[in-house]
Amino acid sequence: MMIKRFIDWFFAPSIKPDFEDHLLIDDLYDRVSELEQKVKMLEEENIETTNELYRMENSLEARIDILTSEPYNIHRFAPNNTTASNNYGL
């Protein structure tokens, strides 16, 4: 039964809706115009977002560079270092 309904549906003639072509074309041109404006707006937002991300990345890299510019002297904080205990009141 299911296969028969599928075969009937598959071979049934296609029905095209009746409409006036000029109305559809005008609607399509309007829709294309709206979509072009949205694309332009989204491209501008994308550029702004990308620029902001680059600015944030550069800021973070600069802060990391500042923090890592001074070499970390691990010997200064060693527990058996007498100089460290004298310098820091330990």
ZAMAR-659403 format. One record per residue (C-alpha): x, y, z. Coordinates in steps of 0.2 Angstrom, whole numbers, padded with zeros to 4 digits, always signed. Layout:
N
XYZ;...
! end
This chain:
90
+0000+0000+0000;+0014+0012+0005;+0024+0008-0011;+0008+0011-0022;+0005+0029-0014;+0024+0033-0017;+0023+0028-0035;+0007+0037-0038;+0014+0053-0030;+0031+0051-0039;+0022+0050-0056;+0009+0063-0053;+0009+0078-0064;+0017+0094-0057;+0006+0108-0054;+0013+0126-0057;+0004+0140-0048;-0003+0154-0058;+0004+0171-0056;+0009+0186-0066;+0027+0187-0070;+0029+0206-0069;+0023+0206-0050;+0036+0192-0046;+0050+0201-0055;+0047+0217-0046;+0046+0208-0029;+0062+0199-0033;+0071+0215-0038;+0065+0223-0021;+0071+0208-0012;+0088+0208-0021;+0090+0226-0016;+0086+0223+0002;+0098+0208+0003;+0112+0219-0005;+0110+0232+0008;+0111+0219+0022;+0126+0211+0014;+0135+0228+0014;+0130+0231+0032;+0136+0214+0037;+0153+0217+0028;+0155+0233+0037;+0152+0225+0054;+0164+0211+0050;+0177+0224+0046;+0174+0233+0062;+0174+0217+0072;+0190+0211+0064;+0199+0227+0067;+0194+0227+0085;+0200+0209+0087;+0217+0214+0080;+0218+0229+0092;+0214+0218+0106;+0227+0205+0100;+0240+0218+0099;+0236+0225+0116;+0237+0208+0124;+0254+0204+0115;+0261+0221+0121;+0256+0217+0139;+0263+0200+0138;+0279+0207+0131;+0280+0219+0145;+0278+0205+0158;+0291+0194+0150;+0304+0208+0146;+0312+0206+0163;+0320+0189+0164;+0314+0179+0179;+0328+0175+0191;+0322+0159+0200;+0338+0158+0210;+0334+0174+0219;+0319+0165+0227;+0327+0148+0231;+0324+0142+0249;+0342+0138+0252;+0348+0155+0246;+0355+0165+0260;+0354+0181+0250;+0336+0179+0247;+0332+0177+0265;+0343+0192+0270;+0334+0203+0256;+0317+0198+0260;+0318+0196+0279;+0317+0177+0279;
! end
